[in-house]
């Protein structure tokens, strides 16, 4: 089943994201698969940098973990990393994205075509803005669960 939106139910409120399988089909498939499995339930936003981005998706909350699934091959595309764009975090290897993702607070176009953008916030960006800041935050925001529609 193809989903059009993903809603993060976070400790600061709901964030509705328009999925972009037209740009990053493998990454959208991974995010939705992990969401359906409950992988993200209770996961923290472990790295939230004001004016830059909020990162989550690490099961141990350190930024070093991922799912047990194989890493993804990059799907760099033309969606610019602007406010509300959702993209996959990765290590130095461009093909190392797995489960961690970030949501841009502001213009981060220096990341364009180096990270795989897979969605765009269409409702609730104020709830991303409200996430506690820090690397890691003292009391991190949490993804309670995710629903797909």
PyMOL CGO cylinders between C-alpha atoms (Angstrom):
from pymol import cmd
from pymol.cgo import CYLINDER

trace = [
    CYLINDER, 0.00, 0.00, 0.00, 1.28, 3.45, -0.91, 0.3, 1, 1, 1, 1, 1, 1,
    CYLINDER, 1.28, 3.45, -0.91, 1.00, 6.08, 1.79, 0.3, 1, 1, 1, 1, 1, 1,
    CYLINDER, 1.00, 6.08, 1.79, 0.83, 9.81, 1.10, 0.3, 1, 1, 1, 1, 1, 1,
    CYLINDER, 0.83, 9.81, 1.10, 1.48, 11.17, 4.58, 0.3, 1, 1, 1, 1, 1, 1,
    CYLINDER, 1.48, 11.17, 4.58, 3.24, 10.24, 7.78, 0.3, 1, 1, 1, 1, 1, 1,
    CYLINDER, 3.24, 10.24, 7.78, 2.29, 11.88, 11.08, 0.3, 1, 1, 1, 1, 1, 1,
    CYLINDER, 2.29, 11.88, 11.08, 4.80, 12.02, 13.90, 0.3, 1, 1, 1, 1, 1, 1,
    CYLINDER, 4.80, 12.02, 13.90, 2.93, 12.13, 17.20, 0.3, 1, 1, 1, 1, 1, 1,
    CYLINDER, 2.93, 12.13, 17.20, 5.58, 13.84, 19.31, 0.3, 1, 1, 1, 1, 1, 1,
    CYLINDER, 5.58, 13.84, 19.31, 5.82, 15.09, 22.87, 0.3, 1, 1, 1, 1, 1, 1,
    CYLINDER, 5.82, 15.09, 22.87, 5.44, 18.64, 21.50, 0.3, 1, 1, 1, 1, 1, 1,
    CYLINDER, 5.44, 18.64, 21.50, 2.49, 17.86, 19.17, 0.3, 1, 1, 1, 1, 1, 1,
    CYLINDER, 2.49, 17.86, 19.17, 1.71, 16.32, 15.80, 0.3, 1, 1, 1, 1, 1, 1,
    CYLINDER, 1.71, 16.32, 15.80, 3.85, 16.83, 12.69, 0.3, 1, 1, 1, 1, 1, 1,
    CYLINDER, 3.85, 16.83, 12.69, 2.29, 15.83, 9.37, 0.3, 1, 1, 1, 1, 1, 1,
    CYLINDER, 2.29, 15.83, 9.37, 4.75, 15.05, 6.58, 0.3, 1, 1, 1, 1, 1, 1,
    CYLINDER, 4.75, 15.05, 6.58, 4.00, 14.68, 2.87, 0.3, 1, 1, 1, 1, 1, 1,
    CYLINDER, 4.00, 14.68, 2.87, 5.99, 11.68, 1.64, 0.3, 1, 1, 1, 1, 1, 1,
    CYLINDER, 5.99, 11.68, 1.64, 7.94, 12.04, -1.61, 0.3, 1, 1, 1, 1, 1, 1,
    CYLINDER, 7.94, 12.04, -1.61, 8.34, 8.54, -3.12, 0.3, 1, 1, 1, 1, 1, 1,
    CYLINDER, 8.34, 8.54, -3.12, 8.70, 10.26, -6.50, 0.3, 1, 1, 1, 1, 1, 1,
    CYLINDER, 8.70, 10.26, -6.50, 12.09, 11.55, -5.29, 0.3, 1, 1, 1, 1, 1, 1,
    CYLINDER, 12.09, 11.55, -5.29, 13.30, 8.86, -2.89, 0.3, 1, 1, 1, 1, 1, 1,
    CYLINDER, 13.30, 8.86, -2.89, 11.27, 5.63, -3.25, 0.3, 1, 1, 1, 1, 1, 1,
    CYLINDER, 11.27, 5.63, -3.25, 13.69, 3.45, -1.27, 0.3, 1, 1, 1, 1, 1, 1,
    CYLINDER, 13.69, 3.45, -1.27, 13.94, 5.88, 1.63, 0.3, 1, 1, 1, 1, 1, 1,
    CYLINDER, 13.94, 5.88, 1.63, 10.16, 6.42, 1.81, 0.3, 1, 1, 1, 1, 1, 1,
    CYLINDER, 10.16, 6.42, 1.81, 9.68, 2.64, 1.76, 0.3, 1, 1, 1, 1, 1, 1,
    CYLINDER, 9.68, 2.64, 1.76, 12.16, 2.24, 4.66, 0.3, 1, 1, 1, 1, 1, 1,
    CYLINDER, 12.16, 2.24, 4.66, 10.64, 5.01, 6.80, 0.3, 1, 1, 1, 1, 1, 1,
    CYLINDER, 10.64, 5.01, 6.80, 7.10, 3.70, 6.30, 0.3, 1, 1, 1, 1, 1, 1,
    CYLINDER, 7.10, 3.70, 6.30, 8.20, 0.10, 6.93, 0.3, 1, 1, 1, 1, 1, 1,
    CYLINDER, 8.20, 0.10, 6.93, 9.93, 1.05, 10.19, 0.3, 1, 1, 1, 1, 1, 1,
    CYLINDER, 9.93, 1.05, 10.19, 6.94, 3.20, 11.21, 0.3, 1, 1, 1, 1, 1, 1,
    CYLINDER, 6.94, 3.20, 11.21, 4.53, 0.29, 10.61, 0.3, 1, 1, 1, 1, 1, 1,
    CYLINDER, 4.53, 0.29, 10.61, 6.77, -1.98, 12.72, 0.3, 1, 1, 1, 1, 1, 1,
    CYLINDER, 6.77, -1.98, 12.72, 6.70, 0.52, 15.62, 0.3, 1, 1, 1, 1, 1, 1,
    CYLINDER, 6.70, 0.52, 15.62, 10.47, 1.06, 15.37, 0.3, 1, 1, 1, 1, 1, 1,
    CYLINDER, 10.47, 1.06, 15.37, 10.18, 4.81, 16.05, 0.3, 1, 1, 1, 1, 1, 1,
    CYLINDER, 10.18, 4.81, 16.05, 7.77, 4.51, 19.00, 0.3, 1, 1, 1, 1, 1, 1,
    CYLINDER, 7.77, 4.51, 19.00, 9.41, 6.19, 22.01, 0.3, 1, 1, 1, 1, 1, 1,
    CYLINDER, 9.41, 6.19, 22.01, 12.52, 7.29, 20.07, 0.3, 1, 1, 1, 1, 1, 1,
    CYLINDER, 12.52, 7.29, 20.07, 14.08, 10.63, 21.06, 0.3, 1, 1, 1, 1, 1, 1,
    CYLINDER, 14.08, 10.63, 21.06, 15.09, 13.65, 19.00, 0.3, 1, 1, 1, 1, 1, 1,
    CYLINDER, 15.09, 13.65, 19.00, 18.72, 13.31, 20.15, 0.3, 1, 1, 1, 1, 1, 1,
    CYLINDER, 18.72, 13.31, 20.15, 20.21, 16.24, 18.20, 0.3, 1, 1, 1, 1, 1, 1,
    CYLINDER, 20.21, 16.24, 18.20, 18.24, 19.49, 17.87, 0.3, 1, 1, 1, 1, 1, 1,
    CYLINDER, 18.24, 19.49, 17.87, 20.19, 22.51, 16.68, 0.3, 1, 1, 1, 1, 1, 1,
    CYLINDER, 20.19, 22.51, 16.68, 18.30, 25.82, 16.64, 0.3, 1, 1, 1, 1, 1, 1,
    CYLINDER, 18.30, 25.82, 16.64, 18.26, 27.36, 13.16, 0.3, 1, 1, 1, 1, 1, 1,
    CYLINDER, 18.26, 27.36, 13.16, 19.47, 24.11, 11.57, 0.3, 1, 1, 1, 1, 1, 1,
    CYLINDER, 19.47, 24.11, 11.57, 17.59, 20.85, 12.17, 0.3, 1, 1, 1, 1, 1, 1,
    CYLINDER, 17.59, 20.85, 12.17, 16.00, 18.31, 14.54, 0.3, 1, 1, 1, 1, 1, 1,
    CYLINDER, 16.00, 18.31, 14.54, 17.36, 14.76, 14.23, 0.3, 1, 1, 1, 1, 1, 1,
    CYLINDER, 17.36, 14.76, 14.23, 15.79, 11.55, 15.50, 0.3, 1, 1, 1, 1, 1, 1,
    CYLINDER, 15.79, 11.55, 15.50, 15.40, 7.90, 14.58, 0.3, 1, 1, 1, 1, 1, 1,
    CYLINDER, 15.40, 7.90, 14.58, 18.24, 6.40, 16.63, 0.3, 1, 1, 1, 1, 1, 1,
    CYLINDER, 18.24, 6.40, 16.63, 16.88, 3.56, 18.79, 0.3, 1, 1, 1, 1, 1, 1,
    CYLINDER, 16.88, 3.56, 18.79, 19.45, 4.14, 21.57, 0.3, 1, 1, 1, 1, 1, 1,
    CYLINDER, 19.45, 4.14, 21.57, 19.18, 7.95, 21.52, 0.3, 1, 1, 1, 1, 1, 1,
    CYLINDER, 19.18, 7.95, 21.52, 22.90, 8.52, 20.89, 0.3, 1, 1, 1, 1, 1, 1,
    CYLINDER, 22.90, 8.52, 20.89, 22.96, 9.17, 17.14, 0.3, 1, 1, 1, 1, 1, 1,
    CYLINDER, 22.96, 9.17, 17.14, 25.09, 6.07, 16.61, 0.3, 1, 1, 1, 1, 1, 1,
    CYLINDER, 25.09, 6.07, 16.61, 22.35, 3.44, 16.17, 0.3, 1, 1, 1, 1, 1, 1,
    CYLINDER, 22.35, 3.44, 16.17, 20.01, 2.28, 13.46, 0.3, 1, 1, 1, 1, 1, 1,
    CYLINDER, 20.01, 2.28, 13.46, 17.64, -0.50, 12.53, 0.3, 1, 1, 1, 1, 1, 1,
    CYLINDER, 17.64, -0.50, 12.53, 18.79, -4.06, 11.84, 0.3, 1, 1, 1, 1, 1, 1,
    CYLINDER, 18.79, -4.06, 11.84, 17.91, -3.55, 8.17, 0.3, 1, 1, 1, 1, 1, 1,
    CYLINDER, 17.91, -3.55, 8.17, 20.70, -2.98, 5.63, 0.3, 1, 1, 1, 1, 1, 1,
    CYLINDER, 20.70, -2.98, 5.63, 21.81, 0.57, 4.94, 0.3, 1, 1, 1, 1, 1, 1,
    CYLINDER, 21.81, 0.57, 4.94, 20.20, 2.38, 2.03, 0.3, 1, 1, 1, 1, 1, 1,
    CYLINDER, 20.20, 2.38, 2.03, 21.75, 3.39, -1.26, 0.3, 1, 1, 1, 1, 1, 1,
    CYLINDER, 21.75, 3.39, -1.26, 21.60, 7.18, -1.56, 0.3, 1, 1, 1, 1, 1, 1,
    CYLINDER, 21.60, 7.18, -1.56, 18.80, 8.76, -3.61, 0.3, 1, 1, 1, 1, 1, 1,
    CYLINDER, 18.80, 8.76, -3.61, 20.06, 12.34, -3.79, 0.3, 1, 1, 1, 1, 1, 1,
    CYLINDER, 20.06, 12.34, -3.79, 17.50, 14.55, -5.54, 0.3, 1, 1, 1, 1, 1, 1,
    CYLINDER, 17.50, 14.55, -5.54, 16.58, 18.14, -6.36, 0.3, 1, 1, 1, 1, 1, 1,
    CYLINDER, 16.58, 18.14, -6.36, 14.40, 18.89, -3.31, 0.3, 1, 1, 1, 1, 1, 1,
    CYLINDER, 14.40, 18.89, -3.31, 16.29, 21.70, -1.58, 0.3, 1, 1, 1, 1, 1, 1,
    CYLINDER, 16.29, 21.70, -1.58, 16.89, 21.41, 2.17, 0.3, 1, 1, 1, 1, 1, 1,
    CYLINDER, 16.89, 21.41, 2.17, 14.66, 24.30, 3.29, 0.3, 1, 1, 1, 1, 1, 1,
    CYLINDER, 14.66, 24.30, 3.29, 12.39, 24.81, 6.32, 0.3, 1, 1, 1, 1, 1, 1,
    CYLINDER, 12.39, 24.81, 6.32, 10.23, 21.70, 6.81, 0.3, 1, 1, 1, 1, 1, 1,
    CYLINDER, 10.23, 21.70, 6.81, 12.15, 19.38, 4.49, 0.3, 1, 1, 1, 1, 1, 1,
    CYLINDER, 12.15, 19.38, 4.49, 12.74, 15.88, 5.89, 0.3, 1, 1, 1, 1, 1, 1,
    CYLINDER, 12.74, 15.88, 5.89, 15.93, 14.08, 4.96, 0.3, 1, 1, 1, 1, 1, 1,
    CYLINDER, 15.93, 14.08, 4.96, 17.94, 11.04, 6.01, 0.3, 1, 1, 1, 1, 1, 1,
    CYLINDER, 17.94, 11.04, 6.01, 20.91, 11.32, 8.32, 0.3, 1, 1, 1, 1, 1, 1,
    CYLINDER, 20.91, 11.32, 8.32, 23.98, 9.27, 7.43, 0.3, 1, 1, 1, 1, 1, 1,
    CYLINDER, 23.98, 9.27, 7.43, 27.64, 8.75, 8.27, 0.3, 1, 1, 1, 1, 1, 1,
    CYLINDER, 27.64, 8.75, 8.27, 30.48, 9.81, 5.95, 0.3, 1, 1, 1, 1, 1, 1,
    CYLINDER, 30.48, 9.81, 5.95, 29.56, 7.06, 3.46, 0.3, 1, 1, 1, 1, 1, 1,
    CYLINDER, 29.56, 7.06, 3.46, 26.77, 8.42, 1.20, 0.3, 1, 1, 1, 1, 1, 1,
    CYLINDER, 26.77, 8.42, 1.20, 25.20, 4.93, 1.26, 0.3, 1, 1, 1, 1, 1, 1,
    CYLINDER, 25.20, 4.93, 1.26, 24.97, 4.67, 5.07, 0.3, 1, 1, 1, 1, 1, 1,
    CYLINDER, 24.97, 4.67, 5.07, 21.47, 6.04, 5.78, 0.3, 1, 1, 1, 1, 1, 1,
    CYLINDER, 21.47, 6.04, 5.78, 19.40, 3.57, 7.78, 0.3, 1, 1, 1, 1, 1, 1,
    CYLINDER, 19.40, 3.57, 7.78, 16.72, 4.83, 10.21, 0.3, 1, 1, 1, 1, 1, 1,
    CYLINDER, 16.72, 4.83, 10.21, 17.81, 8.28, 11.38, 0.3, 1, 1, 1, 1, 1, 1,
    CYLINDER, 17.81, 8.28, 11.38, 16.28, 11.36, 9.80, 0.3, 1, 1, 1, 1, 1, 1,
    CYLINDER, 16.28, 11.36, 9.80, 16.17, 15.10, 10.32, 0.3, 1, 1, 1, 1, 1, 1,
    CYLINDER, 16.17, 15.10, 10.32, 13.75, 17.95, 9.74, 0.3, 1, 1, 1, 1, 1, 1,
    CYLINDER, 13.75, 17.95, 9.74, 15.20, 21.31, 8.66, 0.3, 1, 1, 1, 1, 1, 1,
    CYLINDER, 15.20, 21.31, 8.66, 14.35, 24.40, 10.72, 0.3, 1, 1, 1, 1, 1, 1,
    CYLINDER, 14.35, 24.40, 10.72, 15.73, 26.80, 8.12, 0.3, 1, 1, 1, 1, 1, 1,
    CYLINDER, 15.73, 26.80, 8.12, 17.71, 27.03, 4.87, 0.3, 1, 1, 1, 1, 1, 1,
    CYLINDER, 17.71, 27.03, 4.87, 20.20, 24.15, 4.86, 0.3, 1, 1, 1, 1, 1, 1,
    CYLINDER, 20.20, 24.15, 4.86, 20.77, 24.13, 1.11, 0.3, 1, 1, 1, 1, 1, 1,
    CYLINDER, 20.77, 24.13, 1.11, 24.46, 23.33, 1.68, 0.3, 1, 1, 1, 1, 1, 1,
    CYLINDER, 24.46, 23.33, 1.68, 23.16, 19.76, 2.24, 0.3, 1, 1, 1, 1, 1, 1,
    CYLINDER, 23.16, 19.76, 2.24, 21.47, 19.62, -1.19, 0.3, 1, 1, 1, 1, 1, 1,
    CYLINDER, 21.47, 19.62, -1.19, 22.37, 16.56, -3.30, 0.3, 1, 1, 1, 1, 1, 1,
    CYLINDER, 22.37, 16.56, -3.30, 24.47, 15.20, -0.40, 0.3, 1, 1, 1, 1, 1, 1,
    CYLINDER, 24.47, 15.20, -0.40, 21.62, 13.88, 1.76, 0.3, 1, 1, 1, 1, 1, 1,
    CYLINDER, 21.62, 13.88, 1.76, 18.42, 12.15, 0.61, 0.3, 1, 1, 1, 1, 1, 1,
    CYLINDER, 18.42, 12.15, 0.61, 15.35, 14.37, 1.05, 0.3, 1, 1, 1, 1, 1, 1,
    CYLINDER, 15.35, 14.37, 1.05, 12.21, 12.20, 1.36, 0.3, 1, 1, 1, 1, 1, 1,
    CYLINDER, 12.21, 12.20, 1.36, 9.40, 14.44, 2.62, 0.3, 1, 1, 1, 1, 1, 1,
    CYLINDER, 9.40, 14.44, 2.62, 8.07, 17.86, 3.55, 0.3, 1, 1, 1, 1, 1, 1,
    CYLINDER, 8.07, 17.86, 3.55, 6.24, 19.02, 6.68, 0.3, 1, 1, 1, 1, 1, 1,
    CYLINDER, 6.24, 19.02, 6.68, 2.77, 20.21, 5.66, 0.3, 1, 1, 1, 1, 1, 1,
    CYLINDER, 2.77, 20.21, 5.66, 1.28, 20.71, 9.17, 0.3, 1, 1, 1, 1, 1, 1,
    CYLINDER, 1.28, 20.71, 9.17, 2.73, 21.14, 12.64, 0.3, 1, 1, 1, 1, 1, 1,
    CYLINDER, 2.73, 21.14, 12.64, 6.10, 22.76, 11.95, 0.3, 1, 1, 1, 1, 1, 1,
    CYLINDER, 6.10, 22.76, 11.95, 5.51, 24.78, 15.15, 0.3, 1, 1, 1, 1, 1, 1,
    CYLINDER, 5.51, 24.78, 15.15, 5.74, 21.45, 17.01, 0.3, 1, 1, 1, 1, 1, 1,
    CYLINDER, 5.74, 21.45, 17.01, 9.16, 20.79, 15.47, 0.3, 1, 1, 1, 1, 1, 1,
    CYLINDER, 9.16, 20.79, 15.47, 10.18, 24.32, 16.50, 0.3, 1, 1, 1, 1, 1, 1,
    CYLINDER, 10.18, 24.32, 16.50, 9.06, 23.49, 20.06, 0.3, 1, 1, 1, 1, 1, 1,
    CYLINDER, 9.06, 23.49, 20.06, 11.35, 20.47, 20.44, 0.3, 1, 1, 1, 1, 1, 1,
    CYLINDER, 11.35, 20.47, 20.44, 13.94, 20.90, 23.23, 0.3, 1, 1, 1, 1, 1, 1,
    CYLINDER, 13.94, 20.90, 23.23, 17.30, 22.02, 21.81, 0.3, 1, 1, 1, 1, 1, 1,
    CYLINDER, 17.30, 22.02, 21.81, 20.68, 20.42, 22.45, 0.3, 1, 1, 1, 1, 1, 1,
    CYLINDER, 20.68, 20.42, 22.45, 23.18, 17.76, 21.38, 0.3, 1, 1, 1, 1, 1, 1,
    CYLINDER, 23.18, 17.76, 21.38, 21.63, 15.90, 23.16, 0.3, 1, 1, 1, 1, 1, 1,
    CYLINDER, 21.63, 15.90, 23.16, 18.83, 17.97, 24.74, 0.3, 1, 1, 1, 1, 1, 1,
    CYLINDER, 18.83, 17.97, 24.74, 18.61, 17.71, 28.54, 0.3, 1, 1, 1, 1, 1, 1,
    CYLINDER, 18.61, 17.71, 28.54, 14.98, 16.50, 28.25, 0.3, 1, 1, 1, 1, 1, 1,
    CYLINDER, 14.98, 16.50, 28.25, 14.66, 15.39, 24.61, 0.3, 1, 1, 1, 1, 1, 1,
    CYLINDER, 14.66, 15.39, 24.61, 11.47, 15.48, 22.61, 0.3, 1, 1, 1, 1, 1, 1,
    CYLINDER, 11.47, 15.48, 22.61, 10.05, 12.03, 21.85, 0.3, 1, 1, 1, 1, 1, 1,
    CYLINDER, 10.05, 12.03, 21.85, 8.26, 10.41, 18.94, 0.3, 1, 1, 1, 1, 1, 1,
    CYLINDER, 8.26, 10.41, 18.94, 5.38, 8.72, 20.78, 0.3, 1, 1, 1, 1, 1, 1,
    CYLINDER, 5.38, 8.72, 20.78, 4.32, 6.91, 17.62, 0.3, 1, 1, 1, 1, 1, 1,
    CYLINDER, 4.32, 6.91, 17.62, 3.74, 7.40, 13.90, 0.3, 1, 1, 1, 1, 1, 1,
    CYLINDER, 3.74, 7.40, 13.90, 0.59, 7.00, 11.83, 0.3, 1, 1, 1, 1, 1, 1,
    CYLINDER, 0.59, 7.00, 11.83, 0.45, 6.63, 8.05, 0.3, 1, 1, 1, 1, 1, 1,
    CYLINDER, 0.45, 6.63, 8.05, -2.35, 7.64, 5.71, 0.3, 1, 1, 1, 1, 1, 1,
]
cmd.load_cgo(trace, "trace")
